[in-house]
Amino acid sequence: MSASSIPDEPIDLQFSDVLREVRWPANKDDLVEAARNAGASNEVLAILDGMPEQDYRDVASVTRLIGSNYGPGLGI
């Protein structure tokens, strides 16, 4: 998938595409960098940048936090 198409995707697909490329475990900065490199939207970058500074074990540990903080609309 080209990076140029990512910002045009629904936000849940953007997260899915970004998190698929992350090497786990990852910290918040790794997540933001992966999103930036993927060309994710500013909204996705802001959500990831607002996450707590900690190490995340896997995709599920991130999506649980995103879903609980941003509502059921982000069913990743």
Sequence and secondary structure as in RCSB ss.txt:
>XXXX:A:sequence
MSASSIPDEPIDLQFSDVLREVRWPANKDDLVEAARNAGASNEVLAILDGMPEQDYRDVASVTRLIGSNYGPGLG
I
>XXXX:A:secstr
  GGGGGGS HHHHHHHHHHT  SSEEHHHHHHHHHHHT  HHHHHHHHTS SSEE SHHHHHHHHHHHH TT  
 
